[in-house]
Amino acid sequence: MSQLSERPEKPAVGVKVPHESADLHVTGAALYTDDLVSRFPQLLHAYPVQAEHAHARVTSLRTEPALKVPGVVRVLTADDVPGVNDSGIHHDEPLFPTEVMYYGHAVCWVLGDTLEAARLGAKAVEVDYESLPSVVTIPDAIATDSYQGEQPTVARGDAAAGLARSTHVFSGTFESSGQEHFYIETQASIAQVDESGQVFIHSSTQHPTETQEVAAHVLGRSSSEVTVQCLRMGGGFGGKESQANGYAAIAALGATLTGRPVRVRLNRNQDITMTGKRPDFHSVWEAGFDDDGHLLALRVTMTVDGGWSLDLCQPVLSRALCHVDNAYWIPDIEVHGRIAKTNRTSHTAFRGFGGPQGMLVTENILGEVAPLLGLTGEEIRHRNFYQPGQLTPFGQPVRQIERLEKIWTQVLDEGRYVARRLEVEAFNRAHPHTKRGLAATPVKFGISFNLTAFNQAGALVLVYKDGSVLVNHGGTEMGQGLHTKMLQVAATALGLPLSSVRLAPTRTDKVPNTSATSASTGADLNGGAVKNACEQIRERLATVASGVLGVPPNDVRFVDGQVHGLGSSHEPLQWADLVKTAYFHRVQLSAAGYYRTEGLHWDNARFQGEPFKYFAYGAALAEVEVDGFTGAYRTRRVDIVHDAGDSMSPLVDLGQIEGGFVQGAGWLTLEDQRWDASNGPTRGRLTTQAASTYKLPSFSEMPEEFNVTMFANATEEGAVYGSKAVGEPPLMLAICVREALRNAAGAFGAEGATVHLGAPATAEAVFWALDTARAQAAPDKASVGAPTSAVPQPVMASNR
């Protein structure tokens, strides 16, 4: 057991406690950024002027009419920027553009005494545009060679030779759709300037330091002159990792120029039309198998829709390339990646950060190929699992892979897979118009930022003379329970009850240079920093206690608010009394903690190294039922076994596993983004702009029976108190739902036929899949009105 993972006597970690703000959430008392509006007298409201062109040049901008609207105070334009007119992390996103790059792009912002005044002012601004050619789909980008950023490749062996040696070769094209974050709280910021000129920004951001840096360079100031605070977020999912920056910069610029607080809060329609999504992926693939279903060779070209600027799509693509293999050993592999530049919103991070899109390519291949080789999906997947000692295509040892074998066996056993498969087959024989499907899929997901430098964190822990403790750390709370875990870490490290520890909002003047709360690293990084700070304080207090208890400092123990010495006859000391004694001995009672993940290295040029501290494993089994007349489906049952290490906070982790799975199922089966690709005046417009047109998972989409088990005896030696990350990995478990839908659709056709299924597998997509299967089984009964431009079925060739 490592020092990092070892748990002391009576730890607060591992205890089932509710979310630290649960009561505030359900009573409505929890404060979010926009709830602070009433605390700022003379507050101004900002409203964007959005262009109704996918691509155009601004030829004239007349703001004078807006200034005549009652209540309008100022219109912000590029001429007002004292620093750099850019809010992008790659300096490719003008805050006030002269070239409109997507439908809904904001060209200027109006400040008003009321939101309505600002809205009317924005409506009055006069803008002339010169329309320019636009690219709105990935196929358009491929056809016009419209790319941005680097084009990396991950490879091992010789894919061409491997395909040549394979007895069965398949090829095809696969597309996966994007996904809207649809966090409950939209993008929001409030900025003010104090008497010394210090800019203070309340922001709903996952990356306060980056928000600070972007606002500072827009204002032409140093980072020390800008402070960013995040109370909590009403959801983030990656959508507030980089995309919050520009809105904070607008608020800060407005506050600096007017001397009044400024609020930026997007309404839902604005948020959906102005912010990035999970990017679409387009993949062209070839896969070679032997007669036993072993995947011998894979060659893929993945094109990701980056939108109009790079944002985070470069690392999203990198993670996709690093997760194409998922849980499978592929001896000869060659995967190329590229980023399309399109006239859409700048796409960005979303839970899984490219991992889901990469895994889905191979999972789709296995699902399509299995029946052609006479195998079930479960058989072909299990036969291709990594074995101990094998390496990923980028050269990292796949440690703890034995866990996946145990998890796979456990989920199939607990889910009664063998018996239920027979039950499903019997049901399908008896019901010609309704079919059921059953499928299991695994997950192997790497934990750490691909960019090694981001794998660090800081914390500031303060102990007051009365013994109370205040914890500051660099992570942000977006509902995922990070603050709850940090309270448990601090209480465990100091040997205190949870009630003795309080947590402060995240802000850049307490903990500087933070990494984003993303990549499932929040608990690992910030937990390590909090633990480090607490251990510094505990060691100082142990020295004081040793003099009272008459034992060496190493024999002092802190347990449940009491301090005692091993073998000491002295009565245990109370924590508060020891703290007071230490104060009078002039012992420092605060500490700045720091943590960096060890053992990581990555060569981005060669795409080789060990970018991940460890892998999180899991497996899920889903059963669905599909209506043959409409394609409508219901999820009857889901069983999950997931590797959370030694869970730091079991109730929080359970919620993350359930929530992540349902969000993944939404992406794969419901959430269908539609962009206008016509040549009309609304070309490039996102047509699914609200919950009325963009279907989100709700209670009706929850599995009727939902069983979640955390894999037991799973200590992670390299992580805080033996836990593992749970933010992103469970989302990819939902691939089993799509595979179960494929199986159900296939049950309408002939045995052994493959089924192509779109992503997302909406009721419409499921209907066309099952109808195609039905038509192929009985060609004389083909449906009228079937789509004429379906994605091609995989092509099979034989080398035998």
N, C-alpha and C positions, 0 to 999 in steps of 0.2 A: 504494500500500500504506500503510495507516494504521499509526501507531506501535503501536497495540494488537494489530494482526493480523500485523505483520512478524515474521519468524523470523530469529534470528541464525545464524551459522555453527555447524554441528554441533549442532543443537538436540536436546534429549531428547524434546521433543514430536514426534509423528509416527512414533515408533519403536515397533515391535511388541514390547511387553513384557507379561509376564503380570500378572495382578492382584497387587497388592502383598501380599495375604494368601492367595494361592492355595495355597501349601504348608501354611499353617496350617489352611485349610479342609479340605483332603483328609486331613490327618493327625489332625484333631480337636483341634489345639492352640489354635485360635482361641478367644478368650474372649468370651462374650456376657454380658449382664447377669446372667442366672440362674446362670452358672458361678461367680459370685463368692460364692455362699452360704457355702461352707466357710471363707471368710476372715472371717466375722463371728460370733464367739462370742456366745452368748445371743440368737441371731436368733429373732425371732417370725415366724410365718407367718399371713397373712391369708386368710380364706375368706368369700365373700359369702353372704348369705341372699337367695335369689332368689324373687320373687313368681311365682306360677303364675296370673296374670291378665293379660289384655291392657290392662285399664284398671280401676283400683280405688282406693278410698281406704283408707289404713291407719287403722283405728279403734283398734287396740291393739297395742303392741309390748312383749312381756315377755322380757327378756334374762336374768332370774335363773336359769332352768333351764340355760342355757349355761354360766354361771359355776360350776355344780356338776359339769361334765364335767372329769375329770382332764386337766390340761395347758392348759386354757383360762385365759388371763391377763386378757383384757378384751374387751368388746364395744363397738365404735365406733358411736355414733349421732349424730344431729344435735345433741344436747345437748353433745357433746364439742368441737364446732367453735368455736375462739376467734375466727375471722375470719368470712368469708363462706361460707355453706353452698351453694356453687355451683362447678361445674367446667367450665361451658360458656363458650365464647368470646363468647357473646351474653348471658350471665347468665340463661340459660333452662334450665339443667340442674342442679337440686339434687343435691348429692353424696349426701345422705341424704333421699330424697323422702318426703313424706307422701301423695303421690298417685302410684300406680304407673301408668306410661305405656306399658309394653310387657311382653310375656310374658318373664320372666327378669330384670326390673329388680331391681337389688340395693337392698334397703331398709336394711341395716346390714351390718357386717363383723365377723367374730370373729377375735381374735388368739390363737394357741396356740403352745405350745412346739414342737409338731410340726404338720405339715400335717394329719395324721389327727386330732389333737386339735381343731384349728380346724374341720375338716369336721364332726366329730361335734357340736361346739358349735353350729355353724350349723344343724345338723339339729334341735337342741334348742330353738332360739329359737322362741317362740310369737308368731304374728302373726295378727291378725284383719283381714279386709278387707270392705269394702262394694263390691260389684261395680258398675261404671259402664258406660254404653254405649261401644262401641269402634268405631273406623274402621280397617279393616285392608287396604283396597285403594284404589288411585287412583280407580276408578269410584265407590266409596263416598264418598270425599272430595269428588269433583265433585258428586255427588248431594246431599250435605249441606253444601256450600259451606264445607268445612273446609280453610282455607289459612293460611299463615303467611308472614311476610316481605313483600318487595316484589314487584310484578308488572311487570317491565320489558318494553319493546318495542323491537325494532330494526326500522327501516323505511327504505325508499328508494322514491321514486316513488309510484305509486298502484296498489296491488295489485288493488283492485276493478276499476279501468279496464283494467289489464293482463289480467285474467282475461276481461273482456268483449271485448277485442280478439283474444284467442287463438282459433284455429280448433279446437283440441281442449282440452277441460277435463276434468280427472280429479279425483276426491276420494276420501278414504278415512280410515281410522283405523289407526294403527300403534303398537305397544307393543314396547319393548325391556326385557328383564329386567335385574335387578341382577347383582352379581357379588361373591362372597366373596373377600377378599384372600388368605386361606389362606397367609400367610407361614409359613415354617418355624418361626420363633420366635414364640410367642404374646406378648401384652402382658405386660411384666415391669418391675418397679421394686424397688430396695432403697434404703431411706433410713436414715440414722444422724444422730445429733446429737453434736457434739464438746463439749469442756469449756467452750467459750465460747458455746455455744448455736447455733453455725452448723449449719444443716441441709444435709447433703450427700446428693444423690439420684443413684444410678445408674439410668438409665432407657433403655429401648428406645424412643427417641422421634426423630421426624424434625424436631422443632421444640424444641430445648432451652430457648430463651428463653421460649417460651409455656408450656412445662411449669414452668419456674421461676416465671413470673408467677402461674399458677393455684395452684401449691402455696403461694406466698407469701400470696396473698389468702385462701386457706382457713385458713392459720395466723395471719393477722392480722399479718404481718411485711412488711418491705420486701424487694424483690428482692435487695438486697445481702446479706441474711442467708440466702439460699438459693442453693446452687450445684448445677447439674445437669450430669452428665457422661454422654456416650453413647460407649461403647467402639466398638461396631458393632452392627448389627441383622441378624438372620437373615431379611431381607426386610421390606419396609414397604409399597410400592406406594400410598402415601397413607393407609393404614389407621392409621399412627402419627403422622400430621401433627397432629391435634388430639385423637385419642381416647386417646392415652397419658397425657394430662394428669390425668385423674381418678384413675387407678391410682397415679400418682406422688404425688398429693395424699393418698390413703389411707395409703400407706406413710409419708409425711412426718408425717401427723397421728398415726399410731400410734407412730412413733419419738419424737415430741415428748412424747406423753402418758406413755409407759412408760419412756423413757430407754434403750430397747433397740433395736437395729436391727430393721427390719421389712421383710419380703419380701412383695410381691404378684406372683403369677405365675398367670395364668389357665390352666386346662387347656383342651384343644382345644374341648370342648363349651361351656365357659363363654365362651371367646373368640368362638365363632361366634354364640352366643345373646345376648351382651351388647354386641357392637361393631357399628358401622355398616358398610354395604356400598356398592358402587357403586349409586346410586339407580336404581330403575325410572323409565322415561319413558313417558308416554302422549301421543300426538300426533294431532290432527285436522288434516287438510291439504286444500288445494285447489291444483292446479297447472295452469297453462296453457301450451300448446305451439303452435308453428306447424307447418306441414306438413313442414318439414325437421327437426323434432325439437329446435328451439331452445326452451329453457325461458324463457318470456317473463314469467311471473308466478307468485309463490308466496305463499300465505297459510297460516300454521301457528299453532296454539295448542299449546304444549308444557306439559305438567304433569309436574313431577318429584316423586317420592315423597320428602319430606324426613324421614319418620319423625316422632318425637315432639318433636324440637327442631330448630332451624335448622342448628346445626353449620356446615358449610361449603357447604351446598346453595345459598346465595345466589350465591357466586362460581362454583359448579359450573354453575348455570343461566346465569350471565352468559357463561361460556365456551361453553356449548352454543349460545346465541344468536349468538355471534360465529363459530361454525363450521358453522352450518346450510348456508352456501354452499359449504363445502369448496373445491373447485377451480373452481367454476362461476360465470359471470357471469349474474346474475338481475336484469334491469332494474328490475322492479317487485316489491318484496318487503315482506312485513309478517309479523313473527314475534313472537308474544306468549308470555310465560313466566310461570309461577306455580308455587308450591311447595305441595304438598298436606301437610297435617298428619295423620299417621296414627299408630295405636298399634303402631308397629314400632320397632326400634332406630333411633337417630338416624343417618341415612345421611350419608356423608362423602366425602372425596376418594378417588379411585382413578385410577390411571395413565390420563392423558388428560383427567381432571378435567372431564367434561362435553363435551369436544370429540368423543369417539367417539359419544356419544348424539346430538349435534347433526348430525354428518356423516351418521349412519346414516339419519336421516329422509329426506334428499335422495337418498342412494344407493339407498334402498329404492324411492323414487318412480321414479327413473330405471330401476331394474331391472324394476319392474312395467310401466312405460309403454312401454319400448323395443319389445317385440314387437307391441304394439298399433299402433305407428307404422311397423312394418315394418323396424325397425332392430335391430342387435345392441347389446348393452350397451356395447361398446367404441365403436361409432359415436356413440351418443347422448351418451356422456360426452365424447368428444373434441370433438364439435361445440359443446359448451357451456363449454369451457375459457376461463378468463380470458385476455384479450389485454393486451399492454403498454399502460400508461396507465390502465387501469381501476381502480376503487376498490371496496373491500368495502362491504357495506351500512352499516357504521358509519363509513365515510369514510377508511379507511386505504389508501394506494396499495399495490397488489399488486406489490411489487418482485421482480425476478429471475424473473418468471413464465416467461421464455424457458427457464429450466432445466426446468420441468415438461414442456414440449414435447419437449425432448431426452431427458429421463428416460423419458417415455412411449414415444417411438420406440425407445429403447435396450432397454427391457424387452420390448417386443413382438418386436423383432429377435432379441435374445439368447434369448428364450423360444420362438422359431420359431412365433409365433402363427398366421400364415396357414397354414402347412403343418399344424400340429397341429390347427387347427380342422377342416380337411378330414379328418384322421385320426379325430378325435372323431366327426364326422358319419358316417364309414364304419363305425366301431365300433358306433354306435348303431343303424344300419340292420341290422347283422348280429346284434345281441343284443337280443332282445325283453324280457328280464327284468333286464338290467343296462345302465345308461346312464352316460355320462361327460358332464361339463360343464367348460367352460373360460371363465374370466372374468378381466378386469383392472380394477383400480380405482386411482385416484390419491389422494394426500394432500397437503393444504396446511395446515400447522399453525403457529399463531402462538406465538412464544417470548417469554415474559416473564410476570410476574404481571399479571393484570388490574388489581389494586390497585397503582398506581404506587409507593406508598411502600415496598412489599416488595422493590423492585428495587434493593437495596443489600446490601453484605456487608463484613465486616472480616476481618483476618488479623493474626497476630503471628508474625514470623519472628525467630529468635534464632540468631546466629552465635557460637560459642564460640571461646575462644582457640586451640584446636587445629585450628580450621578446620571442624569439624563444624557441621551446620545442623539446627535443629529448627523445624518448621513447625506452627503452630496456625492453624486456620481455622474458620469458622462452619458449614460443611456437615457433614452426617452421612453415614456410610458404611453402606449397607444391602445391600451386595453388588454395587452398580452400578458400582463402580470409581472413585468420585469421589476417594478418597485417592490412588489410582494416578495419576490425572491431575494432582492438585495437586503430587505429588512431581515429576512431569515438568515442570510449569510452573516450580516453584522451581529445579530443576536447570537448566532452559533460561535463565531470567532471570539466574541467577548464573554461568552458564557452567561448571557442575560436572557430573561424572558422577553418575548416580542414586545410587550407593553412598554418596555424601557427605551425602545428605539423609535425614532421618528425620521421621516425622510423629507428632504427639501426638494422643491422643483429644480429641474435641470437648467443650469444657466452657465454661460461661458465665462463669467468673471469668478466663478467658484472652481470649476474644473475646465481648464483650457485644452484646446487641441484635441477635441474628442473625435472619435470615429463615428460614422453613422450607426444608428441602431438598425441593423439589417444583417443579412447573411446568416441569420440565426445565431449570431455571436454575442447578443446583448448580455445574456447571463454569464457566459464564459469569460468575456473580457472584463466587464464591469464587476462581476462577482470576484474575479481575481484581484482587481484593484481594491475593492472594498475589504476583502479579506486581508490583503497586504497592509492596508492602513490600520485595521483593527489589531492585527498582530503586533505592529509597532507599539501601539498604545498598551496592549496587554503585556508585552515584554517589559516596558517601563514600570508598569504597575506591579508586575511580578517581583521586580527588584525591591520595590518598597515593601511589598507583602512579606518577602523572605525575611526582612529584618524583624518584622513583628512576629511571624510564625516560627522563626528559628529553623528554617529549612532552606536549602539552596533554591535559587530562582527557578531552576528546571523542575523542582518538585512542587511548585505552586500550581493549583488547579482552580479554574473559574467555572463554576457550575451553577446555573439557575439563580444567578444574582448573589451567590456566596463565593468566598475565596478561602480555600483551606490548603493546608500543606500535607503532603504525604508523610505519614508517621509523626505528625506534629500533635502534641497534646493540647495546643492552644485552640480555643474556640474559633470556629470559622469567622472570618471577617465579612461584614456586609459590604457589598459593592460600593454603595454610596459613602460609607465611612472610609473605605480605602481610597476612593477618589479624593475626598476632602483631605486626607492625610497626605496624599501625593501632591496636592496643590500647595500645602504649607511646606512641603519639602522642595518646592519649585521644580516640579517635574512636569514636562510638557504633556498636555492632555488633548492634543490634537495631532493629526498626522495626515500627510498627503500620500495616498497609496498609488501604486503603479503596477501594471501588469502587461507583459508582452508574451504572446504565444511563442513558445520555443519549438525548434525543430522544423521550421518551415523554410522552404527555398523554392524559387520559381524562376525559370528562364523563359521570359515571354517571347523572345525571338525564336527559340527552338521549340517552345511549347512542351517543355519537359521539366520535371521536378516533383516536389511534394508540397503542393499548395494547401493541403488540408491536414488539420490536426488529427482528425479521426473521421470515420464514416458512421452515420446513423443508419440503422437498418429497420426494416419493417415489412409487413406483408398484410394484404387484405383480401377478403373473399366476399364477393357480392352476388346477390341473386336478384334478378329483375323479372318483370312480367310486361309483355308488350302486346298491345292491341293491333291486330292485323288490318283493321280498317283505317286506322288513323296514324299509327306509329306512336301513339301516346303510351307512356310507360309508367310504372311505379317501381320503386326500389323496395323489395320485400324484406331483405335482410342484409346486413353487413357485419362481418367479423374482422377485427383488426388485432394484430399483435405488433406492438411497436417498441423499439429499443430507445428508452429515454435514459439509459444508464441507471444510476441510483437517483431516482427523481428528486430534485431539489424541493419541489412543491407539487405533490401529487394531484391536488384538485386543479391547480392552474394548468398543469401539463395535460390532464384529461380534457380540459376545455380546449386547449390548443390542438390536440389530436382530433377531437370531434369537429371543431370549427374549421381546421385546415382541410380535413377530408371533405366536408360539405362545400367549402369554397372551391376545391378542386373539381368536385362533381359538377358544380355550377359552370365552371370554365369548359368542361368537357362535354356537357350535355344540354346546357340551357342558354348560355350567354352568347348571343349571336350578334356581333357588331355588323352594322351595314353602312357602307360608305357609298355615296352617289358617284358612280364611275361613268355617268353619261356625259355627253358633250353639251349639256344644257347649262343654264345660268347658275345652277346649284351644284355643279361639278365639284367634288371634293368634300361636300357637306356630310357630316356624320348624321345619319337619319335616325339612329337610335339614341336619342338625347335625354331620355327620362325613363323612369321605372315603368311607364305605360307602354314603352316600345322596346325596352331592354329588360329581358326577364331575368330576375335574380332568384337564387334558391331561397326558399322559405320553409315554413313548417311542413307544407304539403310535399316538399321534395325530400324531407328527412326519411331515412330508412325506417320502415315500420318496426323493425327489430335491429337494434344497434348495440353491438357488443365490442367493447374496447378493453384490451388487456395490455398492461405494460410488462414487457419482458423482464423476468425476475433474474436476480443475481447477475447484474449487468454493470458492475462498477467500471467507470471509465477512469483509468489511472491518470490520464493527462488533463483532467478537467476539475473544476472546483467542486469539492465534496463528492466527486465521483459521478456527477450528473452528465447528461448529454443534452444537446440542443433539441428543441421540439417545435420551433416556430414554423419552419418550412417543410421538413421531410414528410409530414402527414398529408400535405396537399397532393403529393404524387401517388399516394395510395389509392386515390380515386380513379386511377387509370383502370382499375378492375371493373368499375361500373360501365365504362365504355366498352370494355371487352365482353362483359356479360350481355350488353345490348347487341353486340355483334353476334354472339352465340344465339341469342333469341331470334334475331333477324334471320340467321342462317337456318334455324329450325323450320322456317316456312319453305325452304328449298330442299334440294337433294342433299343427301348425306355426302360429305367429302368435298363439297363446293366451298370456295372461298367467298367471303363477303367484304366488299369495300364499304367503309363507314366514314362519313365526314367527321370533322372535328371543328365545332361542337356537334355531337350527335343529338341534334334536336329531334323532336317528334317528326318533323318533316323529313330530316335526313334518315331517321330510322325507317320511316315508311318507304322511302325510295329504295333503301337497302333491302328491306324484306320483300318489296314488290319485285325488285330485280331478281332476288333469289327465287321467288315464286315463279316468275316468268321463265327463268332458265330451267327450272324443273319441269315446266309445262309450257313450251314455247307458243303453243296455240292459244294460250290464255294470257298473253302479255297485256298489260294495262295500257289503255290509251291515255296519253298525257304525261307519260314518264319523262323526266328531264332528258333533253337531247345532248347536254354538254356535261355529262357526269365525268368525274375524274377517272382516268383509265384504271382498269383492274391490273393487278400485278401480272407481268409477263413472265412465263416460265420457260426456261431452256434446259436441256439436258446435255451434260458433257460425257455421259456414259455411252 
